[in-house]
Amino acid sequence: MKIAAVSTIPYISCGWLLLALPFLAYGESLTYREVEGASIVTHILTVTPAPPGYRVELASSRSGGGMVRQTFLTATDRSTLAWTFSDPERQMEWSAELRGDAVILSGLTGSRKIEKKFKVGDLPWNQLFQMGLEPFAVSASRGLKFCSIGTQGPGEMKMGKFTVSRQGGEKIKSGGKEIAAVRLRVSLSGLLSIFWHGDYWYRQSDGRFLRFRGKNRPGGPVAVSELVEEQGDGAD
């Protein structure tokens, strides 16, 4: 098994790799619409309690066809404990889990077998950015660092390190309403911060993720993802 350190190689997929959630007693369904140039992707998340945290199922459907499915198991602090990733179009079937101070990634890309071990130490693993940032969004903390596995580009199958900074509060339009939001900026850590950053907006009242704006990949068009429907415990 290959043992790898946490890197800061650029890769991004709109942060749809954690989602902000208030406490759930039963479950929720959340729909986001992402526009990137001529491409439209619909992300549907189903979230249910699964002690010690949550189980999140994410289905991302492309306007031109194709579906990517992911599942996440989280801790109470919304950090990731286990993850599966399925993209039949790209012939990717992966799974990963946290074991002690390391994340173990295994699976297949085409006919190539994958088996990697990433030493993360005390760094939180947030595989779906938004949910992992929920406690930070509603806290008074100014900064945060976490790690996440890349699913495309130069960082594919690598563990990247990210830094989060608080940009302040502002009013945004969401669902036809003006909402008080908190804007966070997520960037690659260290010197590579000049190569990528994305802005994430959260509802001030409960930390619900509302909007993302940034590039999914170097040189690509700006992508915007917004909440279009919420059903269940936290819906207004």
Secondary structure, DSSP 8 states (H G I E B T S, - for coil): -EEEE-B-----STT---------SS-EEEEEEEEETTEEEEEEEEEEEETTEEEEEEEEEETTS-EEEEEEEE-TTS-EEEEEEEEGGGTEEEEEEEETTEEEEEEEETTEEEEEEEE-TT--B-SSHHHHTHHHHTSS--EEEEEEEB-SGGGBTSEEEEEEEEEEEEEEEETTEEEEEEEEEEEESGGGGGT-EEEEEEETTT--EEEEEEESSTT--EEEEEEEEEEETT--
